[in-house]
Amino acid sequence: MKIIGHKPLIEYPWANEIDRLLASITNKDLSFRAFLFDVVMSMAYIDATAGLEKSIEHCTTLNNGYNAHIGFINLCSPCYENGAWQYQKAVKPESGALGKLSSEVILKFIEYFSDNFESVTVIGGSDYADALILHKDGTKILAEVKSAPLITYPLLINVNQLETPVNHQKINLTSSQLKACDSALYLHNHDLIPLGKIGSENWPFKPFVDFAIDKANENVLEKLYQTWLQAREAYISKNKENPLYYLTNACGNPPIDAKRNHDWPQKQVISDSKTSAGMDRTDDIKKAIYQTLKIGITHKHEADCKTAIISNLPAYRHNEDYILPFVPMLWGTEDDLEEIENKQVIQRKNLRYLFDYIITLENPLLRELVL
């Protein structure tokens, strides 16, 4: 098996910042890692979005030293947390760049937190696998990656303006003017983390990591993590009574009140099913299962080769219907048929799972695999 690839994130100038972040983690909760994945991906969204300065809008509800907002769902979360359903068109990177970023970030997390993995390789240009993992026991794991954050946190900016601001009026800045502005990552419930000047070194990653690794900020991170846990539960149960539900990806439409009393555009959602968290998008599940089957058929005669789906979170909403029925499924081909006692059979040793593992940051399906 000849694989051409590279280590996760090695092509990005901010990769060392993620190394610093992961090395500093003392919280052993698997969910805490999933929370940090969301924060890193939110900063990656910011970094990868071209023309960020064209999407800034005034936000007069902010009273914490910032006066403008850029978000990755169609809802201004500071306004929402102050009682207003304020539509603001979501900003997103190009889909190709986004898929590559999400894949490499989760592989970086998997590489760091799995002590028994000798190497994790991102496979570029392959039409059947996204990654190759070598386990200490000699197992080769070829994997399909499907990952997406539960929450994409918005960016707050302090823009120096002479005229009186109008709420959610567009702000026209040049790229150089934007780089001179102070910024912060907004992590909901009126909490934020300052990120300093937008034009600073390895922004926004370095300022966040500097904050996160400071022992004085442990309680702040724990509070933000608890908010994320509440949002995760609201997402899983589709609990629209929990205000955090409408800040998660794939939350759908706002309530009728938003359209009746807050001028919400009639045909606009906050976030659609394409942004489902982890591997929860049904199209992704179908593609991932097909890809693992294709990998399995391609390498079926290699006893040490296994297949996996990798994600940050499992398919919480679609696990029962789309995942569980396929977990025990075994397959073989016509070539595996043998005649035993006048019957055409395939022996168990010649059958393979549809996918061997689902490797996630929390609630993974590992069978005999030891991470």
VENZIGI-V960367 format. One record per residue. N is the residue number from 1. RES is the residue in one letter. PSI is psi in radians with two decimals (* if undefined). OMEGA is omega in degrees with one decimal (999 if undefined). D_CENTER is the distance of its C-alpha to the mean C-alpha in Angstrom with 1 decimal. Layout:
n;res;psi;omega;d_center
N;RES;PSI;OMEGA;D_CENTER
N;RES;PSI;OMEGA;D_CENTER
This chain:
n;res;psi;omega;d_center
1;M;1.93;-179.4;29.8
2;K;2.02;-176.6;29.3
3;I;2.26;174.6;25.7
4;I;2.17;-178.6;25.0
5;G;-2.84;-178.1;21.8
6;H;2.90;178.1;20.5
7;K;2.58;-179.3;18.7
8;P;2.34;174.6;14.9
9;L;0.08;-175.3;14.7
10;I;-0.38;-178.9;18.5
11;E;-0.08;-175.3;18.8
12;Y;2.36;-177.0;17.2
13;P;-0.32;-178.7;19.7
14;W;0.18;-177.0;17.4
15;A;-0.67;-178.9;16.5
16;N;-0.49;177.3;19.1
17;E;-0.65;178.1;17.6
18;I;-0.63;173.8;14.6
19;D;-0.79;179.7;17.4
20;R;-0.72;-179.3;19.2
21;L;-0.89;-176.2;16.4
22;L;-0.60;179.3;15.8
23;A;-0.37;-175.6;19.6
24;S;-0.15;-171.7;20.2
25;I;2.16;176.0;18.4
26;T;-0.34;177.0;21.2
27;N;2.12;-174.0;19.5
28;K;-0.09;179.9;19.5
29;D;2.28;177.6;17.5
30;L;-0.59;-179.9;14.7
31;S;-0.50;178.3;12.9
32;F;-0.62;177.3;13.3
33;R;-0.67;178.0;11.3
34;A;-0.64;175.0;8.3
35;F;-0.81;179.6;9.3
36;L;-0.60;175.3;9.6
37;F;-0.77;179.7;6.2
38;D;-0.73;-179.9;5.4
39;V;-0.81;179.7;8.7
40;V;-0.75;179.6;8.4
41;M;-0.61;177.1;5.8
42;S;-0.74;177.6;8.3
43;M;-0.59;176.6;11.0
44;A;-0.66;174.4;10.0
45;Y;-0.82;-179.2;10.1
46;I;-0.83;-177.1;13.4
47;D;-0.60;-173.1;14.7
48;A;-0.08;-178.3;14.2
49;T;2.05;179.2;15.7
50;A;2.50;177.1;19.4
51;G;0.71;-178.7;22.1
52;L;-0.61;-176.1;20.2
53;E;-0.28;-178.4;23.8
54;K;-0.09;-174.1;24.5
55;S;0.17;-176.5;22.1
56;I;2.38;174.8;23.3
57;E;2.49;173.5;25.0
58;H;2.52;173.4;27.3
59;C;1.73;-174.1;26.3
60;T;-0.10;177.9;29.6
61;T;-0.24;-179.2;28.2
62;L;2.38;179.2;26.8
63;N;0.57;-174.1;29.3
64;N;0.47;179.4;27.7
65;G;-0.01;178.5;28.7
66;Y;2.66;-175.6;26.3
67;N;0.16;-178.7;27.3
68;A;2.79;-169.7;24.6
69;H;2.45;168.4;21.1
70;I;2.23;-176.2;18.3
71;G;2.90;-177.2;15.5
72;F;0.14;164.5;12.6
73;I;2.93;-175.6;14.0
74;N;0.58;-177.9;17.7
75;L;2.26;174.0;18.8
76;C;1.90;-174.2;20.0
77;S;-0.63;175.4;18.8
78;P;-0.71;176.7;21.7
79;C;-0.77;-179.8;24.2
80;Y;-0.74;-179.4;22.8
81;E;-0.12;172.6;23.2
82;N;0.29;170.5;26.7
83;G;0.11;-177.1;27.6
84;A;2.34;175.3;27.1
85;W;1.50;-175.4;25.0
86;Q;1.98;177.1;24.6
87;Y;2.35;170.8;23.1
88;Q;2.09;-174.8;21.5
89;K;2.27;-177.8;20.0
90;A;2.52;175.2;16.3
91;V;2.35;178.7;15.7
92;K;2.61;174.2;13.3
93;P;2.99;172.9;13.6
94;E;2.49;-174.8;15.2
95;S;-0.64;178.7;13.4
96;G;-0.78;178.8;14.6
97;A;-0.65;-178.2;13.3
98;L;-0.76;178.9;9.8
99;G;-0.74;179.0;9.8
100;K;-0.78;179.6;11.3
101;L;-0.86;-178.1;9.2
102;S;-0.73;-179.9;5.9
103;S;-0.80;-175.9;8.6
104;E;-0.61;179.3;10.5
105;V;-0.80;-179.3;8.2
106;I;-0.62;177.2;7.5
107;L;-0.59;175.6;11.2
108;K;-0.77;178.2;12.3
109;F;-0.80;-179.9;11.2
110;I;-0.77;179.6;12.9
111;E;-0.75;-174.0;15.8
112;Y;-0.69;-171.8;16.4
113;F;-0.03;-178.5;16.4
114;S;1.73;-172.8;18.3
115;D;-0.47;-175.5;21.9
116;N;0.07;175.6;23.4
117;F;2.07;179.2;21.5
118;E;-0.60;179.4;23.9
119;S;2.61;173.0;21.6
120;V;2.13;-176.0;18.3
121;T;2.23;172.8;18.9
122;V;2.20;-179.2;16.8
123;I;2.00;-179.5;19.1
124;G;2.41;174.0;19.7
125;G;0.17;179.7;21.5
126;S;2.55;178.9;21.6
127;D;0.16;-178.9;22.1
128;Y;-0.18;177.9;21.4
129;A;2.56;179.0;19.0
130;D;-0.44;-173.9;15.9
131;A;2.68;173.0;16.8
132;L;2.20;177.7;19.8
133;I;2.27;175.7;19.9
134;L;2.11;-179.8;23.4
135;H;2.68;-179.8;24.2
136;K;-0.43;-179.9;27.2
137;D;0.10;177.8;29.1
138;G;-0.10;179.5;29.2
139;T;2.40;173.4;26.7
140;K;2.18;-178.9;24.8
141;I;1.99;173.9;21.5
142;L;2.24;-167.5;20.4
143;A;2.58;168.7;16.8
144;E;2.30;-176.8;14.8
145;V;2.23;174.6;11.1
146;K;1.77;-176.9;9.0
147;S;2.66;178.6;5.2
148;A;2.50;-177.8;3.1
149;P;2.65;171.7;2.8
150;L;-0.73;179.1;6.4
151;I;2.35;169.3;7.9
152;T;1.90;-173.4;8.1
153;Y;2.45;-178.8;11.2
154;P;2.92;-179.9;14.3
155;L;2.31;173.3;16.7
156;L;2.53;-176.6;20.3
157;I;2.55;171.5;23.2
158;N;1.89;-177.7;26.9
159;V;2.23;176.3;28.9
160;N;1.95;-179.5;32.7
161;Q;2.43;179.6;34.4
162;L;-0.72;-177.5;38.1
163;E;2.79;178.1;38.3
164;T;2.16;-176.3;37.5
165;P;2.56;172.8;33.9
166;V;2.34;-175.0;33.2
167;N;2.19;178.5;30.2
168;H;0.59;166.9;27.4
169;Q;2.45;179.1;29.7
170;K;2.53;176.8;28.2
171;I;2.22;179.9;28.9
172;N;1.95;178.0;30.1
173;L;2.66;169.3;29.3
174;T;2.92;179.2;29.7
175;S;-0.70;-179.0;27.1
176;S;-0.61;176.4;29.5
177;Q;-0.70;179.0;29.9
178;L;-0.71;-178.0;26.2
179;K;-0.31;179.6;26.1
180;A;-0.04;-176.3;28.8
181;C;2.57;170.8;26.9
182;D;2.69;-175.1;25.5
183;S;2.91;176.4;21.9
184;A;2.65;173.1;19.7
185;L;2.21;-176.7;16.2
186;Y;2.03;-174.9;16.7
187;L;0.44;170.9;15.2
188;H;2.97;-173.0;17.3
189;N;0.59;177.4;20.6
190;H;0.30;179.4;22.2
191;D;2.53;179.4;20.5
192;L;2.87;174.4;19.5
193;I;2.09;179.8;19.2
194;P;2.43;179.6;21.6
195;L;0.08;176.3;20.4
196;G;-2.81;-178.2;23.9
197;K;2.39;-178.3;25.1
198;I;-0.50;-179.4;22.7
199;G;0.18;-177.0;24.8
200;S;2.96;-175.7;24.7
201;E;2.25;177.3;23.9
202;N;0.59;175.7;20.3
203;W;2.48;0.7;19.3
204;P;0.06;-171.1;17.0
205;F;-0.85;-175.7;15.8
206;K;-0.82;179.3;19.3
207;P;-0.67;178.5;20.3
208;F;-0.81;-178.2;17.3
209;V;-0.71;176.6;17.9
210;D;-0.72;178.7;21.6
211;F;-0.80;-172.6;21.0
212;A;-0.59;-176.5;18.8
213;I;-0.11;177.5;21.2
214;D;2.06;-177.0;24.3
215;K;-0.47;-179.5;25.7
216;A;-0.29;-176.4;27.0
217;N;0.18;-177.8;23.6
218;E;-0.74;-178.8;22.7
219;N;-0.59;177.9;23.7
220;V;-0.83;178.9;21.7
221;L;-0.67;179.0;18.4
222;E;-0.70;178.2;19.5
223;K;-0.76;179.1;20.2
224;L;-0.66;178.0;16.8
225;Y;-0.72;179.2;15.3
226;Q;-0.64;174.6;17.8
227;T;-0.73;178.5;16.8
228;W;-0.73;178.9;13.1
229;L;-0.72;177.8;14.9
230;Q;-0.70;178.3;17.1
231;A;-0.68;178.8;14.4
232;R;-0.77;179.7;12.8
233;E;-0.66;177.8;16.4
234;A;-0.67;178.1;17.1
235;Y;-0.82;-176.7;14.3
236;I;-0.80;-175.2;15.5
237;S;-0.05;-174.5;19.1
238;K;0.80;-177.0;18.7
239;N;1.67;-177.3;20.9
240;K;-0.11;174.8;21.8
241;E;-0.37;177.0;24.3
242;N;2.08;-177.5;21.6
243;P;-0.47;-179.4;21.0
244;L;-0.31;-179.2;17.4
245;Y;-0.73;-175.5;16.8
246;Y;0.03;175.1;17.1
247;L;-0.05;178.2;14.5
248;T;2.75;176.6;11.6
249;N;2.65;-180.0;10.1
250;A;0.51;179.6;12.6
251;C;-0.20;175.0;15.4
252;G;-2.45;-176.3;17.9
253;N;2.64;170.1;21.2
254;P;2.95;177.8;22.5
255;P;2.91;-177.8;25.7
256;I;-0.59;-179.8;29.1
257;D;-0.61;-178.9;30.0
258;A;-0.63;-178.8;27.6
259;K;-0.58;-178.8;29.5
260;R;-0.74;-169.1;32.9
261;N;-0.07;-175.9;32.9
262;H;0.28;176.3;30.2
263;D;0.57;176.9;30.6
264;W;2.31;179.5;27.2
265;P;2.32;-170.7;27.4
266;Q;-0.71;-172.1;28.5
267;K;0.18;-175.8;26.2
268;Q;2.35;172.6;23.0
269;V;2.92;172.2;20.0
270;I;-0.85;-179.7;17.6
271;S;2.26;-173.9;14.6
272;D;3.14;-173.5;15.2
273;S;-0.31;177.9;14.1
274;K;-0.34;-178.8;12.5
275;T;0.29;-179.8;9.4
276;S;2.53;-173.5;9.5
277;A;2.59;175.8;6.8
278;G;-2.20;178.0;6.2
279;M;0.53;-172.8;9.4
280;D;-0.15;176.9;11.2
281;R;2.19;-173.3;12.3
282;T;-0.66;177.6;15.8
283;D;-0.66;178.5;16.3
284;D;-0.68;178.4;13.5
285;I;-0.81;-179.7;15.2
286;K;-0.78;-179.9;18.5
287;K;-0.73;-178.0;17.6
288;A;-0.76;179.5;16.1
289;I;-0.70;176.5;19.3
290;Y;-0.76;-177.0;21.5
291;Q;-0.70;178.3;20.1
292;T;-0.59;176.1;20.6
293;L;-0.71;178.3;24.1
294;K;-0.74;177.0;24.8
295;I;-0.78;-178.9;24.0
296;G;-0.73;179.1;26.1
297;I;-0.70;-179.9;29.0
298;T;-0.61;-174.3;28.9
299;H;0.47;-172.3;29.1
300;K;-0.39;-178.5;31.0
301;H;0.07;178.1;33.9
302;E;1.86;-173.6;32.0
303;A;-0.49;-176.0;32.2
304;D;0.17;-177.5;29.8
305;C;2.22;178.8;26.9
306;K;2.90;179.7;24.2
307;T;2.65;-179.9;21.2
308;A;2.66;165.7;17.7
309;I;2.29;-178.9;14.5
310;I;2.36;177.3;11.5
311;S;2.95;175.0;8.1
312;N;-0.70;-179.6;6.2
313;L;2.63;175.3;8.2
314;P;3.06;178.9;11.4
315;A;1.43;-174.1;12.7
316;Y;-0.76;-176.6;14.0
317;R;-0.48;-172.3;15.8
318;H;0.26;-177.1;17.0
319;N;-0.79;-174.2;17.7
320;E;-0.71;-175.6;21.4
321;D;-0.60;-170.0;22.2
322;Y;-0.32;-176.1;19.9
323;I;-0.99;-173.1;19.3
324;L;-0.72;-179.6;22.2
325;P;-0.38;-175.9;25.0
326;F;-0.16;-178.6;23.9
327;V;-0.77;-178.6;23.4
328;P;0.05;-174.1;27.2
329;M;2.34;177.7;27.9
330;L;2.63;178.9;29.9
331;W;2.71;173.1;31.1
332;G;3.08;178.6;33.9
333;T;2.99;-179.4;35.9
334;E;-0.56;179.5;39.5
335;D;-0.36;-178.3;40.2
336;D;-0.15;-178.2;39.4
337;L;2.37;175.8;42.2
338;E;2.66;176.1;45.2
339;E;1.99;179.5;48.5
340;I;2.09;-178.5;49.2
341;E;0.82;176.3;52.2
342;N;0.37;177.3;52.5
343;K;2.48;175.0;49.0
344;Q;2.00;-176.6;46.1
345;V;2.81;170.4;43.2
346;I;2.14;-179.5;40.1
347;Q;2.62;-178.0;40.0
348;R;-0.64;-177.3;36.9
349;K;-0.33;-180.0;36.5
350;N;0.08;176.5;36.0
351;L;2.61;-179.1;33.3
352;R;2.68;174.6;29.6
353;Y;2.64;175.2;26.5
354;L;-0.72;168.4;24.5
355;F;2.42;-177.5;21.5
356;D;-0.74;-174.6;22.3
357;Y;2.69;162.9;19.1
358;I;1.84;-174.5;15.6
359;I;1.93;-179.2;14.0
360;T;2.92;-178.9;11.2
361;L;-0.42;172.3;10.8
362;E;2.59;-179.5;12.9
363;N;0.91;178.6;15.6
364;P;2.78;170.9;15.7
365;L;1.89;-170.1;18.5
366;L;-0.24;-173.7;20.5
367;R;-2.05;-177.4;24.1
368;E;-0.06;-174.9;26.2
369;L;2.38;175.8;23.5
370;V;2.08;-177.0;23.5
371;L;*;999;20.5
